[in-house]
Amino acid sequence: MSINPRDIEHIFERLRSGVVPGRGLEAFAVGIEMQRGEVSELVC
C-alpha cells in the first residue's frame, strides 16, 4: 500500500486536532476487515 504525502499530512493534522481523519484510514486502521465488510453491507 502506498499513501501520498498530502494524505499523510492530512492524517497527522487531524490526529493532532483530536479528529478522525476523513481519508487515509486504511494506512493505520488494520485488523478491521470484518467490521468494514459489515458496514459496507449496511450502507450499500
Helices and strands as residue ranges (DSSP letters): H 5-17, G 25-27, H 33-43
